[in-house]
Structure formats: structure tokens, C-alpha cells
């Protein structure tokens, strides 16, 4: 099972999904900060 987990984590699709999720989270935080400023 450990081998399949390593392969899944190394797959580009997982990297893209995780990266996109963090990018979306960062954008939401920036928007909230801007709304609080204005």
C-alpha cells in the first residue's frame, strides 16, 4: 500500500489539485484583507 501512496503523491494531477487549492485559499485571504482595509 505504501508504494501506491507514493505513486499517488508523485502524480502531477495530485500536485495540481493541491497547488490549486492553496492558490484559491490565498486569493480568498487576500480578498478578505482588502475588504477589511476598504
N, C-alpha and C positions, 0 to 999 in steps of 0.2 A: 504493500500500500504506500510506503514511503516513496518508492520510485515514481508512482503515478502522481503523487502530490508534487514532487519536484518538477515533473514534466509540466503539470498544470500551471505551476507558478512561473515557469520559464516561458510559457506560451505568450506570444505577442498580444493575443486577444485579452488575456487577463491584465497585462501591463497597461493596455489602452483603456480598459474599463476602470481600473484603479486610478490611473492618471486623470481620466476624465472626471471621475467622482471628486477627486481632490481639487481639480480646477474649478468645478462647479461650486464646491464648498467655499473656495477662496473668493470667487466672484460674489457669492451671497454675502460673505462677511464684509467685503469692500462696499457693496451697495448699502448695507445696513449702516456702516460707518458714515458714508456720505449723507444718508438720510438724517442721521443724528446731528451732523455738522450743520446742515441746512434745515 
